[in-house]
């Protein structure tokens, strides 16, 4: 598997998960990946093509 930079901490991961795909009309877009630990810590969800492309966080259940 390809190593990718985790966008939530300064390091690479062997198990990247696509979190967000930001497209722009003029200029480069962005692709955000997260490692399994950051997904758990920040409660991230994998990319959903039906969403607007922004990162999705799970709601806290306090």
Secondary structure, 3 states (H helix, E strand, C coil): CCCEEECCCCEEECCCEEEEEECCCCCCCEEEEECHHHHHHCCECCCCCCCCCCCCECCCCC
